[in-house]
Amino acid sequence: MPDLAIRGVPDDLHRELKAAAERNHRSLNGEIVSRLTASIRPEAIDPVALLDRIQRRYRTLGPIDLDNLRRRGL
């Protein structure tokens, strides 16, 4: 597998990538490879499966009153 060196990465981008790698339990290299792969080979989205995931997530969160959040400035 070939190696790739990236130079001139801004400090803030480097910090954000390191933080994302930690959140995703990856090395910095693993995070970068994962993001590059996703940008080159995006996964096809199954709308039915996506809707199912959204509905399951909504059930765990319960109802959200968007008008109330807007009034509070959130």
Secondary structure, 3 states (H helix, E strand, C coil): CCCCCCCCCCHHHHHHHHHHHHHCCCCHHHHHHHHHHHHHCCCCCCHHHHHHHHHHHHHHHCCCCHHHHHHCCC
